[in-house]
């Protein structure tokens, strides 16, 4: 830096910006500032001078052309100088373009197919099943739960309009715990409130056709079954039919202080015609498995559960209640081997 001749306040500075290691020779605008100081100043003075545009590549080309370096015999020197003074190539970053959203009409159709139509089908199913909606009472938890479901449907619609996948997942994760907690509370209170009313409705419908329905009870020696059978008959819920040993049934009833008057009892030893009919059905169903008619007769005589299920198949009864003395596996196995998964029954009247 030197003082300009003829002026005490003007200084000129020759900055070798093209010197080795001075700066990266790239075109653009640069902020220029001056820092003044010496060893006696604890802190120098810095002053911004403004923004200066630099164009390196044109000046470098002219300088190399004037100096004759490209025509020099020393090729490595020309290459080194050209790499030092010519601008570096610009790096172009390519980002993934934003995902295009479908038209509003297509979005509306998709939302309708995935939300509105299933909702209408659900409501129609409630009507076909004759669900008693009078038992429904919307409390605070119910309002929160259904409000959360509505918000979820709204988020699903906004996803097809302007939200991206990350935003949609974040909103769904925020709504998930609210829906789970409020739905659990709502179902718990609804069950506690609706279970007695539902049982009362079932009992009332059963009493309307009670004595016309024959229900088999094959566990005649269980102390829980006999009192229940007497209560079913007394309240005219159904016409109970005990299947098993008559003496054992009366002995169990006496021990529990229950009267079996009016209760029909099918004892295999006293009703050979029922045994023969049910054994024939069992033989027809199991003969491909290697069962003979004699084996079917022995099975029916020794298994009241199997006989009761076969009576359901032949139409002697319209239902069978078991599981107090038998395991669930035994009850399911007997039902699959006799009644099957689908059976059309022809009602018959017991005599």
C-alpha positions in Angstrom: 0.0 0.0 0.0 1.4 3.4 -0.9 0.2 7.1 -0.6 -1.0 8.7 -3.7 1.3 11.5 -4.9 -0.2 14.9 -4.4 -2.7 13.7 -1.7 -2.2 13.0 2.0 -5.4 11.0 2.5 -5.5 8.8 -0.5 -3.7 5.5 -0.6 -3.5 2.9 -3.3 -3.1 -0.9 -2.8 -2.1 -3.5 -5.3 -3.6 -6.8 -4.2 -2.2 -9.8 -6.1 -5.4 -11.8 -6.1 -4.0 -14.1 -8.8 -1.0 -15.0 -6.7 -0.3 -18.5 -5.7 -2.5 -19.5 -2.8 -4.0 -16.0 -2.4 -7.6 -17.0 -3.1 -9.6 -19.4 -5.1 -10.0 -18.0 -8.6 -13.8 -18.3 -9.0 -16.0 -15.7 -10.6 -18.5 -13.9 -8.4 -19.0 -11.0 -5.9 -16.6 -10.7 -3.0 -16.8 -8.7 0.2 -13.8 -6.4 0.5 -12.6 -5.1 3.9 -9.4 -3.5 5.2 -7.6 -4.2 8.4 -5.1 -1.7 9.7 -2.7 -2.3 12.7 0.8 -2.6 14.0 2.7 -4.2 16.9 1.7 -1.3 19.2 -2.0 -1.6 18.7 -3.7 -4.4 20.9 -6.5 -4.6 18.3 -6.5 -3.6 14.7 -9.0 -1.5 12.9 -11.3 -3.2 10.4 -13.4 -1.4 7.9 -15.7 -2.8 5.2 -15.1 -1.3 1.8 -18.0 -2.9 0.0 -18.7 -5.6 -2.5 -16.4 -6.1 -5.5 -17.2 -8.3 -8.6 -14.4 -10.4 -9.9 -14.2 -12.1 -13.3 -11.2 -14.3 -13.3 -11.6 -16.6 -16.3 -11.5 -13.8 -19.0 -8.5 -12.1 -17.5 -6.7 -15.4 -17.0 -7.3 -16.4 -20.6 -6.0 -13.0 -21.8 -3.0 -13.2 -19.5 -2.1 -16.7 -20.7 -2.6 -15.7 -24.3 -0.4 -12.6 -24.0 2.4 -14.4 -22.2 2.5 -17.1 -24.8 2.3 -19.9 -22.3 -0.1 -22.1 -24.4 2.5 -22.1 -27.1 5.4 -22.7 -24.7 7.4 -25.9 -25.1 7.0 -26.6 -21.4 3.5 -28.2 -21.5 3.5 -29.0 -17.8 4.1 -25.4 -16.9 1.2 -24.3 -19.0 -1.1 -26.9 -17.6 -0.1 -25.9 -14.0 -0.7 -22.2 -14.6 -4.0 -22.8 -16.4 -5.2 -24.9 -13.5 -4.2 -22.2 -11.1 -5.7 -19.2 -12.8 -8.7 -20.6 -14.7 -12.0 -20.9 -12.8 -13.0 -24.2 -11.3 -16.0 -26.0 -12.8 -19.3 -25.2 -11.0 -20.9 -28.0 -9.1 -24.6 -28.4 -10.0 -26.7 -30.2 -7.4 -29.7 -32.1 -8.6 -32.5 -32.7 -6.1 -35.5 -34.9 -6.5 -38.4 -32.9 -7.8 -41.5 -32.8 -5.5 -44.1 -35.5 -6.0 -47.0 -34.5 -8.1 -50.4 -34.7 -6.5 -53.3 -36.3 -8.4 -56.1 -34.1 -9.6 -58.8 -33.2 -7.0 -61.5 -35.3 -8.8 -59.4 -38.4 -8.6 -58.6 -37.7 -4.9 -62.2 -37.3 -4.1 -63.1 -40.6 -5.8 -60.4 -42.4 -4.0 -61.3 -41.0 -0.6 -64.9 -42.0 -1.3 -64.0 -45.5 -2.2 -61.7 -46.0 0.8 -63.7 -44.2 3.5 -67.3 -43.2 2.7 -68.4 -46.4 1.0 -67.0 -48.7 3.8 -68.6 -46.5 6.4 -72.0 -46.7 4.6 -71.6 -50.5 4.3 -70.8 -50.7 8.0 -74.0 -48.8 8.9 -76.0 -50.9 6.5 -74.6 -54.0 8.2 -75.7 -52.7 11.6 -79.2 -52.4 10.2 -79.2 -56.0 8.7 -78.0 -57.4 12.0 -80.7 -55.5 13.8 -78.3 -54.0 16.3 -80.1 -52.3 19.1 -78.8 -48.7 18.8 -80.9 -47.6 21.7 -78.2 -49.0 24.1 -75.6 -46.7 22.5 -74.8 -43.7 24.7 -72.1 -41.3 23.5 -70.1 -40.1 26.5 -66.9 -38.0 26.6 -64.7 -40.9 25.7 -67.0 -41.8 22.8 -66.9 -38.2 21.4 -63.1 -38.2 21.6 -62.9 -41.6 19.9 -65.2 -40.8 17.0 -63.6 -37.3 16.7 -60.2 -39.0 16.4 -61.6 -41.3 13.6 -63.0 -38.3 11.8 -59.6 -36.6 12.1 -57.9 -39.7 10.7 -60.2 -39.6 7.7 -59.5 -35.9 7.3 -55.7 -36.6 7.4 -56.1 -39.3 4.8 -57.9 -36.9 2.5 -55.3 -34.2 3.0 -52.6 -36.7 2.1 -54.0 -36.9 -1.4 -54.4 -33.2 -1.6 -51.2 -31.5 -0.3 -49.6 -33.5 2.6 -46.5 -35.7 2.0 -46.0 -39.2 3.4 -43.8 -38.1 6.4 -46.3 -35.4 7.5 -49.2 -37.9 7.1 -47.4 -40.6 9.2 -46.6 -38.1 11.9 -50.2 -37.0 12.2 -51.4 -40.6 12.3 -49.0 -41.4 15.0 -50.2 -38.5 17.1 -53.8 -39.7 16.6 -53.1 -43.4 17.3 -52.7 -43.3 21.2 -55.7 -41.0 21.5 -57.9 -43.4 19.6 -56.6 -46.5 21.5 -57.1 -45.0 24.9 -60.5 -43.4 24.3 -61.8 -46.4 22.4 -60.8 -48.8 25.2 -62.6 -46.6 27.8 -65.7 -46.3 25.6 -65.9 -50.1 25.0 -65.3 -50.9 28.6 -68.2 -48.6 29.7 -70.4 -49.8 26.9 -69.9 -53.4 27.8 -70.7 -52.8 31.5 -73.8 -50.9 30.5 -75.1 -53.0 27.6 -74.3 -56.5 28.8 -77.2 -56.8 31.3 -79.6 -55.2 28.8 -78.4 -57.6 26.0 -78.8 -60.6 28.2 -82.3 -59.4 29.1 -83.1 -59.1 25.4 -81.9 -62.6 24.7 -83.9 -64.0 27.6 -87.0 -62.2 26.5 -86.7 -63.5 22.9 -86.1 -67.0 24.2 -89.2 -66.9 26.5 -91.4 -66.0 23.5 -90.7 -69.4 21.9 -89.2 -71.1 25.0 -91.1 -74.4 25.3 -91.0 -74.9 21.6 -87.2 -75.2 21.6 -85.6 -78.4 22.9 -82.0 -77.9 24.3 -79.9 -81.0 25.2 -77.8 -81.1 28.3 -75.5 -84.1 28.3 -73.7 -83.4 31.6 -76.4 -84.8 34.0 -74.0 -85.4 36.9 -72.6 -81.9 37.1 -74.0 -80.0 40.2 -74.1 -76.7 38.2 -76.0 -78.1 35.3 -79.0 -79.6 37.1 -80.0 -76.4 38.9 -79.6 -74.5 35.7 -81.9 -76.9 33.9 -84.6 -76.5 36.5 -84.3 -72.7 36.2 -84.5 -72.8 32.4 -87.7 -74.9 32.6 -89.2 -72.8 35.4 -88.7 -69.5 33.5 -89.9 -71.1 30.3 -86.7 -70.1 28.5 -86.5 -73.5 26.7 -87.5 -77.1 27.0 -84.4 -78.8 28.5 -83.6 -82.4 27.6 -81.1 -84.3 29.8 -79.1 -86.9 27.9 -77.5 -89.5 30.1 -78.1 -91.9 33.0 -81.5 -91.3 34.5 -80.6 -92.5 38.0 -77.5 -90.3 38.1 -79.5 -87.3 37.1 -82.1 -87.8 39.8 -79.4 -88.5 42.4 -77.6 -85.2 41.5 -80.9 -83.3 41.6 -81.7 -84.7 45.0 -78.3 -83.8 46.3 -78.8 -80.2 45.2 -82.4 -79.9 46.3 -83.8 -79.5 42.8 -86.9 -81.1 41.3 -86.7 -82.5 37.7 -90.4 -82.6 37.3 -91.3 -81.8 33.7 -87.7 -82.3 32.5 -87.2 -84.9 29.7 -84.4 -87.4 30.2 -83.0 -89.5 27.3 -81.3 -92.5 28.9 -79.5 -94.6 26.2 -80.5 -97.8 28.0 -84.2 -96.8 28.1 -84.4 -95.2 24.6 -83.0 -97.7 22.1 -84.8 -96.1 19.2 -83.0 -92.8 19.7 -79.7 -94.7 20.1 -80.3 -96.6 16.9 -81.2 -93.4 14.9 -78.2 -91.4 16.2 -75.8 -94.4 15.8 -76.9 -94.8 12.2 -76.1 -91.1 11.5 -72.7 -91.5 13.1 -71.9 -94.6 11.1 -72.8 -92.8 7.9 -70.6 -89.8 8.8 -67.6 -91.9 10.0 -67.7 -95.0 7.9 -65.0 -93.6 5.5 -62.8 -93.3 8.6 -63.2 -97.0 9.3 -66.0 -96.9 11.9 -68.4 -99.8 11.9 -72.1 -99.8 12.9 -71.3 -101.7 16.1 -68.6 -99.2 17.0 -71.1 -96.4 16.4 -73.6 -98.0 18.7 -71.0 -98.4 21.5 -69.9 -94.8 21.0 -73.4 -93.4 21.3 -74.2 -95.6 24.4 -71.1 -94.6 26.2 -70.8 -90.9 25.3 -73.8 -88.7 26.2 -72.0 -85.7 24.6 -71.8 -87.5 21.3 -75.4 -88.7 21.5 -76.6 -85.1 22.3 -74.8 -83.7 19.3 -76.2 -86.5 17.1 -79.7 -85.6 18.4 -79.0 -82.1 17.2 -78.1 -83.5 13.8 -81.2 -85.7 13.5 -83.5 -82.8 14.6 -84.6 -84.2 18.0 -83.2 -81.0 19.7 -82.5 -77.6 18.4 -79.4 -76.9 20.6 -76.8 -78.5 22.8 -75.2 -77.0 25.9 -71.9 -78.6 27.2 -68.6 -77.6 28.6 -69.1 -77.8 32.4 -67.7 -81.3 32.8 -66.0 -81.6 29.4 -63.1 -79.6 28.0 -63.6 -77.2 25.2 -61.5 -79.4 23.0 -63.8 -82.4 23.6 -66.9 -80.3 23.0 -65.5 -78.9 19.7 -64.3 -82.3 18.5 -67.6 -83.9 19.1 -69.5 -81.1 17.3 -67.2 -81.3 14.3 -67.5 -85.1 14.0 -71.3 -85.1 14.3 -72.9 -81.8 13.4 -70.1 -80.4 11.2 -69.6 -76.8 10.2 -72.8 -76.6 8.3 -76.0 -78.5 8.9 -79.6 -78.0 7.9 -81.8 -79.5 10.7 -85.2 -81.0 10.4 -87.1 -80.5 13.7 -88.7 -83.6 15.3 -90.9 -83.8 18.4 -89.6 -85.9 21.3 -92.1 -88.4 22.8 
